[in-house]
Amino acid sequence: MVVGRVLRANGCASCRTALLRRFASDLGLPLRVSPQRLPLRAIRSQSESDRRLFSSQSNFQNQNSGRGDSEVAVSDAEIEALESIQPEEVIENEKEVEAEVEVSSVPWYLQVESPQRAPKPLSERQRIPDLPESPPLVLQPLLQQISIDLGLDDLTLLDLRKLDPPPALGSNLLMIIGTTRSEKHLHVSADRLCRWLRSTYKLRPNADGLLGRNELKLKLKRKAKKAKLMGSAAVDNVDDGIRTGWVCVDVGVVESAETEPVSEQSDFVGFGRKSDGTRIVVQMLTEEKRNEMELEKLWGGILERANRKELADLDENAESESMISNDVAPTEPSIALPIHSSNHITSQTVSGTRGFHTLARRLEMMGEPTPQQDPVLLHDLSSDALRAIKPAELYESVNQYIEAGNYEIARLTLHKIKDHLTGLEGDRWSNFLLNKLRLKLEAVPKEQALEYLGAGSSDYTSTPFLSCFYRTLSDSPTASDARALIWLHCFAQSLGHPGYNSSGLIDLFNQLHASMAPIPTESYALLLAGVLHRDGQNGDSSGPSRVALGAATSIIRTMHTQGLNVLDDQVLVSLQEAVSPNESEASPGVPLHQDGAETFDLPSFQMSPVQHRLHILIMKLDLQCFQDQSRIRLLDLYWRHQHWVEFWDIWRMAPKRGKAQSPVLYAFMLGRVAQTGNQKGCMNVLRTWLPEMEREAQPVALEGQVAQAAMACLKVVMPNIEEAASDPAAKGEWISWWRKCIV
């Protein structure tokens, strides 16, 4: 049998005993080894309950010579006993052992190696993946940098922008996965990528798992020294956190490609932060770590499930639309329509449901609407007649109702026809009406607007305007509702209405936040400005109150939690405008200094502590250059309060970031300097910046508004320059510049 051949092939008694113990343990039989040599006995039959198996002496080290025949006889008897009692499972084990023995008996030079996967060619490993739909502008250079300059192989680009809920890394996510050659190559590549992003695109990447240039070498030296002192190399197998094999580089939020505006999604939920830009993440892994983690398989499965769900939703929506189109439209109460008829208005009770937040409970407090007298004759129309109404006629009628003060009729008209006219479906009719109400309030005089606004922020029904405004809002506030509510409060605050103050605006924000209402970015800017606005009884020239600052901090924290960019130039400028004192409250103060190198000899006044800290934040943050509109707002703010040190800091922001100054900014700057009437300051500014205009990347010509602003400064420097320049023989520095401006 096979066992006999295997055991006889092992001449050593210890080897035979080891194999014998292995088979006996599989059968569950006790194998006892006696310290003395036992005589050979016959093997009892299987029916005997007490079966004894013989073994050779345990101490085999003294038997190197003169092995007797009795040992062989005992081994033969044991082999025959095992062969007589072995079950089918042992036969299978014997086949495996026989196969191993046969393989080991083949010489190494005749053994056939297992087939290995052929390595990928270099061109395939270095292939750059195709760009997704609407890629960010920075994506193509980033892929080139990762593949060509850094040398990462097997790049994979995963488009996770449509996942809902989004990944934990953030919404609008693009993930790049690449393989490095070694641990050292991993950290060097991640470090160079971060430096390249900072220097080229002024981004602030975050590399999780990255060790610095000398940190990896230092840690490895310490580890080797520790192993040497311990006299053991066993610590090599311990995960000490040095060789991670994986670095995640978060590039940050970059500008998305210019596409058509997409409507906001009201039911956005999930991890991460919602933002308008695109977040890019680069996953750098060694080959072993990449095979272990299988990120492509993980995210590929998630994308496949998301696509299947999206297709299923589309099919379900198509089926529901087809079912709705086949149904008969229910009857609705008769309301005002933009068509003449013979019936009059009938009062109808609008049924409503109970709200779960404060904004919804306002409708319960308001009661039923009171229809206003309208000379237009009304009657009930069928669905076909409603669809036949022309949009232009409807909009004209709504405008007439609003101009005449019939706000409730305008609201009921739009509510009746919203499902039968393209462009008013869903919440679009309420957005249209809220926009019309806003235009109406902005067009009337201040006294009449204050009358429309009622007693204050807690007044919902005292005027027809407020009643229509709050009834137009939905039970669950949408982004349009939040925008309208914040605008109404801030507009009333700007008019000086005593019932709309900062505390009421803080309460409104808390209500919107509690009801999970999405707030647009531009509304956050209004909200911050309104909260930090100093009412007549609150605040002083040094800045807003502590309560207002705490509320502003809470608003900024909420913006960050919702994924909005709190370091946006519009947000920062709005904050600076909000914390600046009013011109009537601002005290002249004492000029800080008149250093010509910084202020061009223009006297500069000191900022309040809050203003100064915010200005330092704006200048220290490694952000992209502000837009011209934002910089003009800051320059105008600093000019009105004579903060010339900070004025020139903002002016030099573009050259420090490698950007050119636009003609609009040159015209604005020269015009504001001319309005100071400071002769010495105008001279220094003209001598410095007029030649600098010609050195710009795109030279700024002395024409148009730029020429007019320069001429205003020249008149301050030389009041009679116009008469002097009319003389052809007159020469001089300022006269030559004047003649360049009038050419």
Beta strands, then each sheet from edge to edge (+ up, - down):
strand 1: 153-160
strand 2: 173-180
strand 3: 206-208
strand 4: 246-254
strand 5: 278-286
strand 6: 591-593
strand 7: 604-605
sheet 1: 1+ 2- 5- 4+ 3-
sheet 2: 6+ 7-
end
